[in-house]
Amino acid sequence: MRKISDTIARLAALRAGQDIQANGQGRDWLSDQGDFGSNPGALRARIYVPDDLPEAAPLVVVLHGCTQTAAGYDHGSGWSQLADQEGFALLFPEQQRANNANLCFNWFVPGDTKRNGGEALSIRQMIETMVLAHGLDRGRIFITGLSAGGAMTSAMLACYPEIFAGGGIIAGLPYGSAKTIPEAFDRMRGHGMPSERQLQKALRDASSHQGPWPSISVWHGSADQTVVASNADAIIAQWRSIHGLDARSTRSEMVDGHSRGVWCNAQGQELIEEYRIAGMGHGTPLDTAGDAALGVGGPFMLDAGISSTRHIARFWGIAKPCVKRDAKIKPAKANNEALAPGFARAFSMPKAGFPMSLTLRNVQTSRLLRSPTLPRGYEKS
């Protein structure tokens, strides 16, 4: 029999774990950024700056998914943990319920996804404030996000390509694929996607930039039924064209048990990579065990035996290569438990005659607020 002290300790640890699951984020390592401009998108800015941040350090912008908070996504993905290890600063734009009832970035609202307007401009203002306040390297600014955050990552890369050296889009959608709520749901399900030519035109028309263009890392679960994997194909086609790359990848390989395709330019530089995570549903791929472990598993934070956080940072050149002494590969499971009763409430289309825009706010113009891309339930993670 275990000693009573051991039993008490185990019960305390279990309760602590349940508390983390209840609030959806564990410890909040982030702090608030002060005034950063006019903030037309009315977003909150949260940041993480390591104590020993080197001069001219990189900046990574991280966008959470629907129903998530900045701190919750950081806790799950392990970005602040990696920032301590590798020496870079983090910016976490955070959505507010006054803008969107499900805390989704409004990636399908034209006023929020255009250059110098709405949420896109708010994020741009946050970036400029971070660079000036901490002396960061303007040549090494990167952005990544999950689901609605991934779609907003596409928007930021399209609207401000001169700002970013690279992007990481996880379970996201291509820029310009939807302009209304019904279109957003259709694109998530793989229906009615604009043609490659239309998507490529949307990307080129988003700014007057003529290059060079950011490198792109695309991640998607093969069993994702929330944002189907054809969206990853559309993202790659959109960016492959502007980089002038062939439709066929330069090479394919297996990394930690999952397929990786790479598109390189004539000089052999990797410009686009795609990870297709076998058997995984909707979420951010994690590796929570072994020497390269980062983050904490939960709904939409999925232990697939591969850390998207670490690999994306490596692709950008701001983290050391991943070397795992433990070669055991865990099969990635579809996130079926996430499709809980709350899924129907967060994702089903409104019934006929039911108003789609349940809440409105006025920042120059009224904005639609009900949106997709992550079911309710993250708070239980």
HELIX and SHEET records of a PDB file:
HELIX    1   1 ILE A    4  ASN A   23  1                                  20    
HELIX    2   2 ALA A   70  SER A   77  1                                   8    
HELIX    3   3 TRP A   79  GLU A   86  1                                   8    
HELIX    4   4 PRO A  110  ASP A  112  5                                   3    
HELIX    5   5 GLY A  118  HIS A  134  1                                  17    
HELIX    6   6 ALA A  148  CYS A  159  1                                  12    
HELIX    7   7 ILE A  181  MET A  188  1                                   8    
HELIX    8   8 GLU A  196  ASP A  205  1                                  10    
HELIX    9   9 SER A  230  HIS A  243  1                                  14    
HELIX   10  10 SER A  308  TRP A  316  1                                   9    
HELIX   11  11 ASN A  336  ALA A  338  5                                   3    
HELIX   12  12 PRO A  341  PHE A  347  1                                   7    
HELIX   13  13 TYR A  378  LYS A  380  5                                   3    
SHEET    1   A10 SER A  31  ASP A  32  0                                        
SHEET    2   A10 ARG A  44  TYR A  48 -1                                        
SHEET    3   A10 ALA A  89  GLU A  94 -1                                        
SHEET    4   A10 LEU A  59  LEU A  63  1                                        
SHEET    5   A10 ILE A 141  LEU A 146  1                                        
SHEET    6   A10 GLY A 166  ILE A 170  1                                        
SHEET    7   A10 SER A 215  GLY A 221  1                                        
SHEET    8   A10 GLU A 270  ILE A 277  1                                        
SHEET    9   A10 HIS A 258  CYS A 264 -1                                        
SHEET   10   A10 ARG A 251  VAL A 255 -1                                        
SHEET    1   B 2 THR A 284  LEU A 286  0                                        
SHEET    2   B 2 MET A 301  ASP A 303  1                                        
END                                                                             
